[in-house]
Amino acid sequence: QKEVEQNSGPLSVPEGAIASLNCTYSDRVSQSFFWYRQYSGKSPELIMSIYSNGDKEDGRFTAQLNKASQYVSLLIRDSQPSDSATYLCAVRGSGAGSYQLTFGKGTKLSVIP
Amino acid sequence: DAEITQSPRHKITETGRQVTLACHQTWNHNNMFWYRQDLGHGLRLIHYSYGVHDTNKGEVSDGYSVSRSNTEDLPLTLESAASSQTSVYFCASSESPGGYEAFFGQGTRLTVV
Protein backbone atom coordinates (compact mmCIF):
# COMPACT_ATOMS: atom_id res chain seq x y z
CA GLN A 1 0.00 0.00 0.00
CA LYS A 2 1.54 3.27 -1.13
CA GLU A 3 1.47 5.88 1.64
CA VAL A 4 1.86 9.62 1.65
CA GLU A 5 2.26 11.23 5.06
CA GLN A 6 1.73 14.83 6.04
CA ASN A 7 1.55 16.61 9.38
CA SER A 8 -2.14 17.46 9.71
CA GLY A 9 -1.44 20.74 11.51
CA PRO A 10 -2.86 23.22 11.94
CA LEU A 11 0.26 25.15 11.09
CA SER A 12 0.01 28.78 12.09
CA VAL A 13 2.40 31.42 10.77
CA PRO A 14 2.31 35.23 10.96
CA GLU A 15 1.70 37.23 7.82
CA GLY A 16 4.94 37.80 5.92
CA ALA A 17 6.68 34.73 7.36
CA ILE A 18 7.79 31.58 5.55
CA ALA A 19 5.46 28.61 5.81
CA SER A 20 7.10 25.19 5.48
CA LEU A 21 4.98 22.17 4.63
CA ASN A 22 6.40 18.66 4.59
CA CYS A 23 5.49 15.33 3.04
CA THR A 24 7.04 11.86 3.03
CA TYR A 25 6.14 8.97 0.76
CA SER A 26 6.66 5.23 0.98
CA ASP A 27 7.09 4.15 -2.66
CA ARG A 28 10.78 4.57 -3.41
CA VAL A 29 10.29 4.44 -7.19
CA SER A 30 7.76 7.31 -7.34
CA GLN A 31 8.75 9.90 -9.93
CA SER A 32 6.16 12.70 -9.90
CA PHE A 33 5.10 14.87 -7.00
CA PHE A 34 2.46 17.55 -6.65
CA TRP A 35 1.17 20.13 -4.23
CA TYR A 36 -2.49 21.08 -4.26
CA ARG A 37 -4.17 23.88 -2.33
CA GLN A 38 -7.72 23.36 -1.13
CA TYR A 39 -9.83 26.12 0.35
CA SER A 40 -12.63 25.10 2.66
CA GLY A 41 -15.58 23.79 0.65
CA LYS A 42 -13.71 23.99 -2.65
CA SER A 43 -11.92 21.54 -4.91
CA PRO A 44 -8.16 20.92 -4.89
CA GLU A 45 -6.17 23.30 -7.09
CA LEU A 46 -2.75 22.35 -8.46
CA ILE A 47 -0.07 24.83 -7.43
CA MET A 48 3.23 23.01 -7.96
CA SER A 49 4.64 19.92 -9.62
CA ILE A 50 8.19 18.61 -9.26
CA TYR A 51 9.87 15.66 -10.91
CA SER A 52 13.63 16.05 -10.21
CA ASN A 53 15.70 16.31 -7.06
CA GLY A 54 16.30 19.86 -5.91
CA ASP A 55 14.24 23.02 -5.80
CA LYS A 56 11.60 24.40 -8.14
CA GLU A 57 10.43 27.95 -7.68
CA ASP A 58 7.23 29.60 -8.90
CA GLY A 59 6.58 33.05 -7.51
CA ARG A 60 6.28 32.82 -3.73
CA PHE A 61 6.19 29.02 -3.83
CA THR A 62 9.20 26.69 -3.79
CA ALA A 63 8.89 22.92 -3.98
CA GLN A 64 11.81 20.81 -2.79
CA LEU A 65 12.35 17.15 -3.59
CA ASN A 66 14.80 14.67 -2.06
CA LYS A 67 14.21 11.23 -3.53
CA ALA A 68 16.90 9.58 -1.42
CA SER A 69 15.06 10.66 1.74
CA GLN A 70 11.61 10.20 0.09
CA TYR A 71 10.73 13.71 1.14
CA VAL A 72 8.92 16.58 -0.56
CA SER A 73 8.37 20.03 0.87
CA LEU A 74 6.61 23.25 -0.06
CA LEU A 75 7.83 26.64 1.10
CA ILE A 76 5.57 29.65 0.90
CA ARG A 77 7.44 32.93 1.24
CA ASP A 78 5.84 36.18 2.39
CA SER A 79 2.77 34.26 3.56
CA GLN A 80 -0.55 36.05 3.10
CA PRO A 81 -3.90 35.48 4.82
CA SER A 82 -5.18 34.32 1.41
CA ASP A 83 -2.73 31.39 1.67
CA SER A 84 -4.78 30.00 4.55
CA ALA A 85 -5.99 26.64 3.22
CA THR A 86 -5.29 22.94 3.39
CA TYR A 87 -2.28 21.83 1.35
CA LEU A 88 -2.33 18.35 -0.14
CA CYS A 89 0.75 16.44 -1.18
CA ALA A 90 0.21 13.95 -4.02
CA VAL A 91 2.43 11.29 -5.54
CA ARG A 92 1.93 9.64 -8.91
CA GLY A 93 1.90 5.87 -9.01
CA SER A 94 5.07 4.18 -10.16
CA GLY A 95 5.22 2.35 -13.44
CA ALA A 96 5.15 3.59 -17.02
CA GLY A 97 1.39 3.36 -17.42
CA SER A 98 0.38 4.59 -13.98
CA TYR A 99 -1.31 7.99 -13.82
CA GLN A 100 -3.36 7.88 -10.65
CA LEU A 101 -2.34 10.01 -7.69
CA THR A 102 -2.10 9.02 -4.04
CA PHE A 103 -2.78 11.91 -1.68
CA GLY A 104 -1.72 12.71 1.84
CA LYS A 105 -4.39 13.81 4.28
CA GLY A 106 -3.30 17.41 4.01
CA THR A 107 -1.81 20.09 6.25
CA LYS A 108 -4.04 22.96 7.31
CA LEU A 109 -2.22 26.28 7.14
CA SER A 110 -3.42 29.39 8.93
CA VAL A 111 -1.73 32.72 8.19
CA ILE A 112 -2.36 35.19 11.00
CA PRO A 113 -2.62 38.88 9.97
CA ASP B 1 -12.10 27.56 -21.78
CA ALA B 2 -11.75 23.85 -21.29
CA GLU B 3 -13.07 22.62 -17.98
CA ILE B 4 -14.29 19.72 -15.91
CA THR B 5 -17.80 19.86 -14.48
CA GLN B 6 -19.66 17.67 -12.02
CA SER B 7 -23.38 17.35 -11.46
CA PRO B 8 -25.27 17.55 -9.30
CA ARG B 9 -23.36 19.73 -6.83
CA HIS B 10 -25.49 18.48 -3.94
CA LYS B 11 -27.56 15.33 -3.65
CA ILE B 12 -29.58 13.75 -0.87
CA THR B 13 -30.70 10.18 -1.41
CA GLU B 14 -32.12 7.32 0.58
CA THR B 15 -30.36 4.15 1.62
CA GLY B 16 -30.65 1.46 -1.01
CA ARG B 17 -31.28 3.74 -3.99
CA GLN B 18 -29.09 3.77 -7.07
CA VAL B 19 -27.35 7.09 -7.62
CA THR B 20 -25.28 8.34 -10.55
CA LEU B 21 -22.90 11.27 -10.33
CA ALA B 22 -21.88 12.88 -13.60
CA CYS B 23 -18.44 14.11 -14.64
CA HIS B 24 -17.79 15.85 -17.96
CA GLN B 25 -14.50 17.30 -19.18
CA THR B 26 -13.78 19.30 -22.32
CA TRP B 27 -9.97 19.02 -22.23
CA ASN B 28 -10.01 15.82 -24.29
CA HIS B 29 -8.00 14.13 -21.53
CA ASN B 30 -7.62 10.38 -21.71
CA ASN B 31 -7.28 9.90 -17.95
CA MET B 32 -10.22 10.40 -15.60
CA PHE B 33 -10.50 9.66 -11.88
CA TRP B 34 -13.07 9.58 -9.13
CA TYR B 35 -12.06 10.34 -5.54
CA ARG B 36 -14.00 10.65 -2.31
CA GLN B 37 -12.93 12.97 0.47
CA ASP B 38 -13.77 12.36 4.11
CA LEU B 39 -12.52 13.94 7.31
CA GLY B 40 -9.58 11.97 8.64
CA HIS B 41 -9.06 10.06 5.38
CA GLY B 42 -8.18 12.67 2.81
CA LEU B 43 -8.75 11.95 -0.87
CA ARG B 44 -9.13 8.28 -1.72
CA LEU B 45 -9.29 6.85 -5.22
CA ILE B 46 -12.50 5.03 -6.14
CA HIS B 47 -12.18 4.21 -9.85
CA TYR B 48 -10.16 5.46 -12.77
CA SER B 49 -10.05 5.20 -16.55
CA TYR B 50 -7.21 5.65 -19.01
CA GLY B 51 -9.41 5.80 -22.10
CA VAL B 52 -12.68 4.79 -23.74
CA HIS B 53 -13.92 1.41 -22.50
CA ASP B 54 -11.08 1.22 -19.94
CA THR B 55 -11.99 1.18 -16.22
CA ASN B 56 -9.97 0.21 -13.15
CA LYS B 57 -10.66 -0.19 -9.45
CA GLY B 58 -9.05 2.09 -6.95
CA GLU B 59 -8.49 1.86 -3.21
CA VAL B 60 -12.17 2.08 -2.18
CA SER B 61 -14.16 0.69 -5.11
CA ASP B 62 -16.65 -1.56 -3.28
CA GLY B 63 -20.22 -0.41 -3.94
CA TYR B 64 -19.26 1.83 -6.87
CA SER B 65 -19.03 1.34 -10.63
CA VAL B 66 -18.01 3.44 -13.62
CA SER B 67 -18.28 3.18 -17.39
CA ARG B 68 -16.42 5.09 -20.10
CA SER B 69 -18.27 5.23 -23.42
CA ASN B 70 -16.59 8.41 -24.69
CA THR B 71 -13.58 10.58 -23.86
CA GLU B 72 -15.54 13.37 -22.16
CA ASP B 73 -17.59 11.53 -19.53
CA LEU B 74 -17.00 9.20 -16.60
CA PRO B 75 -20.21 8.74 -14.59
CA LEU B 76 -19.92 7.20 -11.12
CA THR B 77 -22.76 4.91 -10.00
CA LEU B 78 -23.54 3.88 -6.46
CA GLU B 79 -25.39 0.62 -6.96
CA SER B 80 -27.23 0.65 -3.60
CA ALA B 81 -26.42 3.74 -1.59
CA ALA B 82 -25.29 3.25 2.01
CA SER B 83 -24.80 5.79 4.80
CA SER B 84 -21.07 5.03 4.68
CA GLN B 85 -21.05 6.54 1.19
CA THR B 86 -22.01 9.99 2.49
CA SER B 87 -19.03 12.03 1.34
CA VAL B 88 -17.76 14.68 -1.03
CA TYR B 89 -16.93 13.22 -4.43
CA PHE B 90 -14.38 14.73 -6.78
CA CYS B 91 -13.79 13.92 -10.40
CA ALA B 92 -10.40 14.70 -11.95
CA SER B 93 -8.72 14.35 -15.33
CA SER B 94 -5.22 14.43 -16.75
CA GLU B 95 -3.77 14.06 -20.21
CA SER B 96 -1.55 11.26 -21.45
CA PRO B 97 1.05 10.62 -22.42
CA GLY B 98 3.29 12.88 -20.41
CA GLY B 99 0.91 15.14 -18.48
CA TYR B 100 0.67 13.88 -14.93
CA GLU B 101 -1.03 16.92 -13.46
CA ALA B 102 -4.62 16.19 -12.52
CA PHE B 103 -7.32 18.87 -12.57
CA PHE B 104 -10.40 18.62 -10.41
CA GLY B 105 -14.09 19.32 -10.82
CA GLN B 106 -16.01 21.37 -8.24
CA GLY B 107 -17.16 18.33 -6.29
CA THR B 108 -20.49 16.71 -5.43
CA ARG B 109 -21.64 16.55 -1.83
CA LEU B 110 -23.68 13.36 -1.41
CA THR B 111 -25.74 12.62 1.67
CA VAL B 112 -27.29 9.19 2.12
CA VAL B 113 -30.11 9.14 4.70
Interface residues (C-beta under 8 A of the other chain):
Chain A: S32 F34 K42 S43 P44 E45 L46 S49 L88 A90 R92 G97 Y99 Q100 L101 T102 F103 G104 K105 G106
Chain B: N31 F33 Y35 G40 H41 G42 L43 R44 L45 Y48 Y50 G58 F90 S94 S96 Y100 E101 A102 F103 F104 G105 Q106 G107
